[in-house]
Amino acid sequence: MSIEEIVHTCSNEKVAHAAVASLGFDFASRVRTEAESHGIAMGPFVANIIRDFGEAADAGERKAVYRAMDRTDQPILCGLRFILEGRLRMVQGTSSAQWPVGTFACPMPDMEARHAR
């Protein structure tokens, strides 16, 4: 599984919407709320974030996503969530405590450590 697969599939607004919905109601609600605060529906909002990531992510960001995806049952969804959580925290300026993982078996992003370099 690769980041390119996430970028290719989730750049489609309908796929992006369905993928976020599959990550759970609480997470999808937070994403939807943030999208609406920008005057856009959730699908296009997520697709834009993923396209931006695909075009602008540096090697360190990509490596962090690969680590998040490694040895998970659902690597594409874990990678998607990792990307979204990092980007949304940058947009919102919120702490990771406001984006709990809940029951989804995916590691939390360590964005602070990556940006400390």
Stockholm file with secondary structure:
# STOCKHOLM 1.0

chainA/1-117         MSIEEIVHTCSNEKVAHAAVASLGFDFASRVRTEAESHGIAMGPFVANIIRDFGEAADAGERKAVYRAMDRTDQPILCGLRFILEGRLRMVQGTSSAQWPVGTFACPMPDMEARHAR
#=GR chainA/1-117 SS CCHHHHHHHHTSHHHHHHHHHHTCHHHHHHHHHHHHHTTSCHHHHHHHHHHHHHHHCCHHHHHHHHHHHTTCSSHHHHHHHHHHHHHHHHHHCCCGGGSCCTTSCCCCCCHHHHHTC
#=GC SS_cons         CCHHHHHHHHTSHHHHHHHHHHTCHHHHHHHHHHHHHTTSCHHHHHHHHHHHHHHHCCHHHHHHHHHHHTTCSSHHHHHHHHHHHHHHHHHHCCCGGGSCCTTSCCCCCCHHHHHTC
//
